[in-house]
């Protein structure tokens, strides 16, 4: 699980590697194209079988009939983006943040975050019968707070989803469609058309099932790579624990460096918990899948199962990274300057063709498992939050399906435009700034929900947008000067906590002198 801010930074290595490739060295573009076509034919087939009536209840909530175990399995792929697919294996031997197995400290923090979601947030969402989780802000504060929360989600999700699809488009352009003479804009268009084709009717019901397949595809790619890498080292897949132990890269817990250490256990643990609460529990994209479960009990089983599954899966990714470094040393290969280059370097250049093929499919699956639900959740949020599908003053019931289809197509065009802007800019500093801004947009959501859940104080609702814009700006200023102002301290993932705290304090100031209405906010909403 990565913030948008770190998403771009971690992807530079992959992009740099791909930019150096003149073409796949051991894999035919025509073969890859056939496999990609077959893969998406399966996704579209799943859509045909699962779409049902294609009404709003199916599109938004999957008819409240999703099996909890499928939701849990599919959310694994959504939690691990296409960038994380190559980033986690690369960091283990790079030194600095998340070196060796220290990333598991963040993963253990996920457990605390998922427990909060399951025991606090999910009961609230189910009790209020929400379609968009930001409807809570309307019930607790007012319409301005509601639209502010939804707008911050949409800004972050548009940029994040566009970049994930940008990575997929680059992979397809480099290895599949580009060598066959297809233009980049055409590759981007095909990418989005495929997502639209299998989500436009079934929406979230289809996404639950396609994400299940895509999680299998992603983990299959890791499994094939582990098999090939362990064989190179003279062992089998059953010898991986021994190979990891002999690598000298197996330290998991870091307690000695204090808060100044980027890998300090408590710093990583609490950052992991906070990231989970915000990036999953306060994110419409992630929570919409949970709201498709038949009951609150099923949604809670899904959440607890997901939290447990992510521990061995992340450990497998980190073990993959250790074996990658061991293989680089065995083959006397120069370690790439960027850690993210290691997995693609080995998979596409030094392992059997099947490993390269599954790597490309796995990367596409990892990215699409988050991008398809992003398109669906953006459509849901806009229809419910801004067009009032669930309100009496919103779009008429008879027109909602056609309006929803227009919105769905509209967001596909928005993503298309943003992806092409990324490609046209081709400027690290500009794109990095965009991601830095997008990564800060979750802080106001954290502050809004934390304030709403922790007390019953009324606030001046119309002033909330000002607070939510100022908080990220102040956070950015403090972060830029933290080393000088705070004795060398760097916030890292804790930047999210600072952002949320500033928002919380701003809301507290807005509540000072506001009309005291003790009975306006029912306990069920707080």
C-alpha positions in Angstrom: 0.0 0.0 0.0 1.5 3.3 -1.1 0.6 6.9 -1.0 0.3 8.8 -4.3 3.4 10.8 -3.2 5.6 7.7 -3.0 3.9 6.1 -6.0 5.7 8.4 -8.5 9.0 8.3 -6.7 9.0 4.5 -6.7 8.1 4.3 -10.3 11.0 6.2 -11.7 13.3 3.2 -11.7 10.8 1.2 -13.8 10.3 4.0 -16.2 14.0 4.6 -16.5 14.6 0.9 -17.2 11.8 0.8 -19.8 13.2 3.9 -21.5 16.5 2.1 -22.1 14.8 -1.0 -23.7 14.8 -1.0 -27.5 12.5 -4.0 -27.4 12.0 -7.3 -25.5 15.1 -9.4 -25.8 13.5 -12.8 -25.5 9.7 -12.3 -25.9 7.9 -11.8 -29.2 5.6 -8.8 -29.3 3.1 -10.8 -31.3 3.1 -13.6 -28.6 2.6 -11.0 -25.9 -0.2 -9.4 -27.8 -2.0 -12.7 -28.2 -1.7 -13.4 -24.5 -2.9 -9.9 -23.6 -5.9 -10.2 -26.0 -6.7 -13.6 -24.4 -6.4 -12.1 -20.9 -8.8 -9.3 -21.6 -11.2 -11.6 -23.5 -11.5 -13.5 -20.2 -12.2 -10.2 -18.3 -14.9 -9.3 -20.8 -16.3 -12.8 -20.5 -16.5 -12.4 -16.7 -18.3 -9.1 -17.2 -20.9 -10.7 -19.5 -21.6 -13.4 -16.9 -21.7 -11.1 -13.9 -23.3 -7.8 -15.1 -26.9 -8.9 -14.4 -29.5 -6.1 -15.0 -26.9 -3.4 -15.0 -29.0 -1.2 -12.8 -27.7 1.3 -10.2 -28.0 -1.2 -7.4 -25.8 -3.6 -9.3 -23.3 -1.0 -10.5 -22.9 0.8 -7.2 -23.3 -2.0 -4.6 -23.3 -5.3 -6.6 -26.8 -5.9 -5.3 -25.3 -6.3 -1.8 -24.6 -9.9 -2.7 -20.8 -10.3 -3.1 -19.3 -13.3 -1.3 -17.0 -11.9 1.3 -14.1 -14.2 0.5 -14.0 -13.0 -3.1 -14.0 -9.4 -2.0 -11.1 -10.2 0.4 -9.0 -12.0 -2.3 -9.7 -9.3 -4.9 -8.7 -6.5 -2.6 -5.2 -7.9 -2.4 -4.6 -6.9 -6.0 -6.2 -3.5 -5.4 -4.0 -3.0 -2.3 -0.8 -3.8 -4.3 -0.6 -1.5 -7.3 1.4 -2.1 -10.4 4.2 0.0 -9.0 4.3 -1.9 -5.7 4.5 -5.0 -7.8 8.1 -4.0 -8.7 8.9 -1.7 -5.8 8.6 -4.0 -2.8 11.0 -6.6 -4.2 13.5 -3.9 -5.1 13.8 -2.1 -1.7 15.1 -5.1 0.3 18.7 -4.6 -0.7 18.8 -0.9 -1.6 19.5 0.4 1.9 17.6 3.3 3.4 13.8 3.2 3.9 12.3 -0.3 4.0 15.6 -2.1 3.7 15.8 -5.9 4.1 12.5 -7.1 5.6 11.7 -3.9 7.6 8.7 -3.2 5.3 6.9 -6.0 7.3 6.8 -3.5 10.2 4.5 -1.4 8.1 2.5 -4.5 7.2 2.0 -5.4 10.9 0.7 -1.9 11.4 -1.9 -2.7 8.7 -3.5 -5.2 11.2 -4.3 -2.3 13.6 -5.6 -0.2 10.8 -7.8 -2.9 9.4 -9.2 -3.7 12.9 -10.2 0.0 13.2 -11.9 -0.2 9.8 -13.8 -3.4 10.7 -14.9 -2.4 14.2 -15.5 1.3 13.8 -15.9 2.5 10.2 -17.7 -0.5 8.6 -20.5 -0.5 11.4 -21.0 3.2 10.8 -21.2 2.8 7.0 -23.6 -0.1 7.2 -25.7 1.5 9.9 -26.2 4.6 7.8 -26.8 2.6 4.6 -24.3 4.6 2.6 -23.6 4.2 -1.1 -20.8 6.9 -1.0 -18.9 6.9 2.3 -18.7 10.7 2.0 -22.5 10.9 2.7 -21.5 10.6 6.3 -19.9 14.0 6.1 -23.2 15.5 5.0 -25.1 13.9 7.9 -22.4 14.9 10.4 -21.4 18.4 9.2 -23.3 19.7 6.2 -23.3 19.9 2.4 -20.1 21.9 2.0 -18.1 19.4 4.1 -19.7 16.5 2.1 -18.7 17.9 -1.3 -15.3 18.9 -0.1 -14.5 15.3 1.1 -15.8 13.9 -2.2 -13.8 16.4 -4.3 -10.6 15.6 -2.5 -11.1 11.9 -3.1 -11.8 12.4 -6.8 -8.7 14.6 -7.3 -6.4 12.0 -5.7 -8.0 9.0 -7.4 -8.0 10.6 -10.8 -4.2 11.4 -10.6 -3.4 8.0 -8.9 -5.4 5.9 -11.4 -4.1 7.8 -14.4 -0.5 7.2 -13.4 -1.1 3.5 -12.8 -2.6 3.3 -16.3 0.2 5.4 -17.6 2.6 2.7 -16.4 0.6 0.0 -18.1 0.4 2.0 -21.3 4.2 2.4 -21.3 4.7 -1.4 -20.8 2.2 -2.2 -23.6 3.8 0.4 -25.9 7.4 -0.8 -25.2 6.8 -4.6 -25.5 3.5 -5.2 -27.3 1.8 -2.5 -29.4 4.7 -0.1 -30.0 6.9 -2.7 -31.9 3.8 -3.4 -34.1 3.6 0.3 -35.1 0.7 1.3 -32.8 0.9 5.0 -31.6 1.1 5.8 -27.9 -2.3 7.6 -27.8 -3.9 4.5 -29.4 -2.3 2.3 -26.7 -3.8 4.5 -24.0 -7.2 4.5 -25.7 -7.2 0.7 -26.0 -6.3 0.5 -22.3 -9.2 2.6 -21.2 -11.7 1.1 -23.7 -10.9 -2.4 -22.3 -11.7 -1.2 -18.8 -14.9 0.5 -20.0 -16.1 -2.6 -21.8 -15.9 -4.8 -18.8 -17.2 -2.3 -16.2 -19.8 -0.1 -17.9 -22.7 -2.4 -17.2 -21.9 -4.5 -14.1 -19.8 -1.9 -12.3 -18.8 -3.0 -8.9 -20.3 -6.5 -9.3 -18.0 -7.2 -12.2 -15.0 -5.6 -10.5 -15.3 -8.0 -7.5 -14.9 -10.9 -9.9 -12.3 -9.5 -12.3 -10.2 -8.4 -9.3 -10.2 -12.0 -8.1 -8.8 -13.1 -11.4 -6.2 -10.3 -11.5 -5.0 -11.1 -8.0 -4.4 -14.7 -9.1 -2.5 -13.4 -12.2 -0.3 -11.1 -10.1 0.6 -13.8 -7.6 1.2 -16.3 -10.4 3.8 -14.0 -11.8 5.6 -13.9 -8.5 5.3 -17.7 -8.1 6.9 -18.3 -11.5 9.7 -15.8 -10.7 10.4 -17.5 -7.3 10.6 -20.9 -9.0 13.1 -19.7 -11.6 15.2 -17.7 -9.1 15.4 -20.5 -6.5 16.4 -23.0 -9.3 19.2 -20.7 -10.3 20.5 -20.8 -6.8 20.5 -24.6 -6.7 17.4 -25.1 -4.7 13.7 -25.4 -5.1 10.7 -23.3 -4.1 10.7 -25.2 -0.8 14.2 -24.0 0.0 13.3 -20.3 -0.1 13.3 -19.8 3.7 16.8 -21.2 3.8 18.0 -19.1 0.9 16.5 -16.0 2.5 18.2 -16.8 5.8 21.6 -17.2 4.1 21.3 -13.9 2.2 22.2 -11.6 5.1 19.1 -9.5 4.2 16.7 -11.1 6.6 16.5 -8.5 9.4 12.8 -7.7 10.0 12.7 -5.5 13.2 14.6 -2.3 13.7 14.4 -0.8 17.3 17.9 0.7 17.8 17.9 3.8 15.7 15.2 5.8 17.5 12.7 8.1 15.8 15.5 9.5 13.5 15.8 6.1 11.9 13.6 5.7 8.8 13.1 2.0 9.6 12.3 2.5 13.3 9.7 -0.1 14.3 7.2 2.2 16.0 7.5 4.8 13.3 6.8 2.2 10.6 4.1 0.4 12.6 2.0 3.4 13.4 2.5 4.8 9.9 1.2 1.5 8.5 -1.9 1.6 10.7 -2.6 5.2 9.7 -2.1 4.6 6.0 -4.5 1.7 6.1 -7.2 3.7 7.9 -7.0 6.5 5.4 -6.1 4.7 2.1 -8.6 2.0 2.7 -11.2 3.0 5.3 -11.7 6.6 4.1 -11.3 5.8 0.4 -14.5 5.3 -1.7 -12.6 3.1 -4.1 -11.6 0.6 -1.5 -14.7 0.7 0.7 -17.2 0.4 -2.1 -16.1 -3.2 -2.5 -16.7 -3.9 1.2 -20.2 -2.3 1.0 -21.2 -4.9 -1.7 -21.1 -7.7 1.0 -24.4 -9.2 2.1 -24.1 -8.0 5.7 -21.9 -6.1 8.1 -20.7 -9.5 9.5 -19.5 -10.6 6.0 -17.8 -7.2 5.4 -15.9 -7.6 8.7 -14.9 -11.2 7.8 -13.6 -9.8 4.5 -11.6 -7.1 6.3 -10.0 -9.4 8.9 -9.2 -12.0 6.3 -7.6 -9.4 4.1 -5.4 -8.2 6.9 -4.2 -11.7 7.7 -3.6 -12.6 4.0 -1.4 -9.5 3.4 1.2 -10.7 5.9 2.4 -13.8 4.0 1.8 -12.2 0.6 4.0 -9.2 1.5 6.6 -11.6 3.0 6.6 -13.5 -0.4 7.2 -10.2 -2.3 10.1 -9.4 0.0 11.5 -12.9 -0.3 11.3 -12.4 -4.1 13.4 -9.3 -3.7 16.1 -11.1 -1.7 16.3 -13.9 -4.3 16.6 -11.2 -7.0 19.6 -9.7 -5.3 21.1 -13.1 -4.8 20.7 -14.0 -8.4 22.3 -10.7 -9.5 25.3 -11.5 -7.4 25.4 -15.1 -8.8 25.3 -13.9 -12.4 27.8 -11.2 -11.6 25.4 -8.5 -12.8 25.7 -4.9 -11.9 23.1 -3.9 -9.4 20.8 -1.3 -11.1 21.0 2.3 -9.8 17.3 2.3 -9.2 15.9 -0.5 -7.0 12.7 -0.8 -9.1 14.8 -1.9 -12.1 15.8 -5.2 -10.5 12.6 -7.2 -11.0 12.1 -6.2 -14.7 15.8 -6.6 -15.4 15.8 -10.2 -14.3 12.3 -11.2 -15.5 12.8 -9.7 -19.0 16.4 -10.4 -19.6 17.8 -13.2 -17.4 15.0 -15.6 -16.7 13.1 -18.1 -18.9 10.6 -16.5 -21.3 7.7 -17.7 -19.2 8.9 -15.5 -16.3 9.0 -12.4 -18.6 5.5 -13.2 -20.0 4.0 -13.6 -16.6 5.8 -10.5 -15.3 4.1 -8.3 -18.0 0.7 -9.9 -17.4 1.2 -9.6 -13.6 2.1 -5.9 -13.9 -0.9 -5.3 -16.1 -3.2 -7.2 -13.7 -1.8 -5.4 -10.7 -2.5 -2.0 -12.3 -5.9 -2.9 -13.7 -7.1 -4.3 -10.4 -6.9 -0.8 -9.0 -7.8 1.1 -12.2 -11.0 -0.7 -12.9 -12.4 -0.1 -9.5 -11.1 3.5 -9.6 -13.2 4.2 -12.7 -16.2 2.6 -11.1 -15.8 4.4 -7.8 -15.2 7.8 -9.5 -18.5 7.3 -11.4 -20.3 6.3 -8.2 -19.0 9.3 -6.2 -19.9 11.8 -8.9 -23.4 10.3 -9.4 -24.2 10.0 -5.7 -22.3 13.0 -4.2 -22.6 15.6 -6.9 -25.7 14.6 -8.9 -27.7 13.4 -5.9 -28.7 10.0 -7.1 -29.7 9.0 -3.6 -31.4 12.4 -2.8 -34.8 13.7 -3.7 -33.3 16.8 -5.3 -31.0 14.8 -7.6 -31.4 13.3 -11.1 -34.8 11.7 -11.7 -34.8 7.9 -11.2 -35.9 7.3 -14.8 -32.9 9.2 -16.2 -30.2 7.9 -13.8 -28.9 4.9 -15.8 -28.3 7.0 -19.0 -26.7 9.8 -16.9 -24.5 7.2 -15.1 -23.3 5.8 -18.5 -22.4 9.4 -19.6 -20.5 10.0 -16.4 -18.7 6.7 -16.7 -17.6 7.6 -20.3 -16.7 11.1 -19.1 -14.3 9.8 -16.5 -12.7 7.5 -19.0 -12.0 10.5 -21.2 -10.7 12.4 -18.1 -8.2 9.6 -17.4 -7.3 9.5 -21.1 -6.5 13.2 -21.0 -4.5 13.1 -17.8 -2.4 10.1 -19.0 -1.5 11.9 -22.2 -0.6 15.0 -20.2 1.8 12.8 -18.2 3.3 11.5 -21.4 3.5 15.0 -23.0 5.1 16.6 -19.9 7.9 14.0 -19.6 9.2 16.1 -16.8 10.1 14.5 -13.5 9.8 17.6 -11.4 6.4 18.6 -12.8 4.9 15.2 -12.5 6.4 14.7 -9.1 4.8 17.9 -7.9 1.4 16.7 -9.1 1.8 13.5 -7.1 3.0 15.4 -4.1 -0.2 17.4 -4.2 -2.4 14.3 -4.8 -0.7 12.6 -1.9 -1.6 15.4 0.5 -5.3 15.2 -0.3 -6.0 12.3 2.0 -5.0 14.5 5.1 -8.2 16.6 5.0 -10.3 13.4 4.8 -8.5 12.0 7.9 -9.1 15.2 9.8 -12.8 15.4 8.8 -13.6 11.9 9.8 -11.5 12.0 12.9 -13.2 15.2 14.1 -16.6 13.8 13.2 -16.1 10.5 15.0 -14.4 11.8 18.1 -16.9 14.5 19.3 -20.4 16.0 18.6 -19.3 19.6 18.3 -21.1 21.5 15.4 -18.9 23.5 13.0 -19.4 26.3 10.5 -19.9 24.0 7.5 -19.4 26.7 4.8 -15.9 27.4 6.0 -14.7 23.8 5.9 -13.4 24.0 2.2 -11.0 26.8 3.3 -9.6 24.7 6.1 -9.2 21.6 3.9 -7.3 23.6 1.3 -5.1 25.4 3.9 -4.1 22.2 5.7 -2.2 20.6 2.8 -0.5 23.8 2.1 0.7 24.2 5.7 1.7 20.6 5.7 3.8 21.0 2.6 5.6 24.1 4.1 6.3 22.3 7.3 7.6 19.2 5.5 9.9 21.3 3.3 11.5 22.9 6.4 11.3 20.0 8.9 15.0 19.2 8.8 15.9 22.8 9.7 13.0 23.4 12.1 12.8 20.1 13.8 16.4 19.1 14.3 16.8 16.9 11.2 13.4 15.1 11.6 11.7 13.8 8.5 8.0 13.0 8.5 8.0 10.3 5.9 4.6 8.5 6.0 3.8 10.4 9.2 3.2 13.4 6.9 -0.3 12.1 6.6 -0.8 12.4 10.4 0.5 16.0 10.4 -1.9 16.9 7.6 -4.9 15.3 9.4 -3.9 17.0 12.7 -3.8 20.4 11.1 -7.2 19.8 9.5 -8.6 18.6 12.9 -7.3 21.7 14.7 -8.8 23.9 12.0 -12.2 22.2 12.4 -11.9 22.7 16.1 -11.5 26.4 15.6 -14.5 26.4 13.3 -16.5 24.8 16.1 -15.7 27.6 18.6 -18.7 29.8 18.9 -20.8 27.7 16.5 -24.4 27.2 17.5 -24.6 24.6 20.1 -27.1 22.1 19.0 -26.7 19.1 21.3 -29.4 17.0 19.6 -28.5 17.9 16.0 -25.9 15.1 15.6 -27.4 11.7 16.6 -25.1 9.3 18.4 -25.5 6.9 15.4 -23.8 9.4 13.2 -20.9 10.2 15.5 
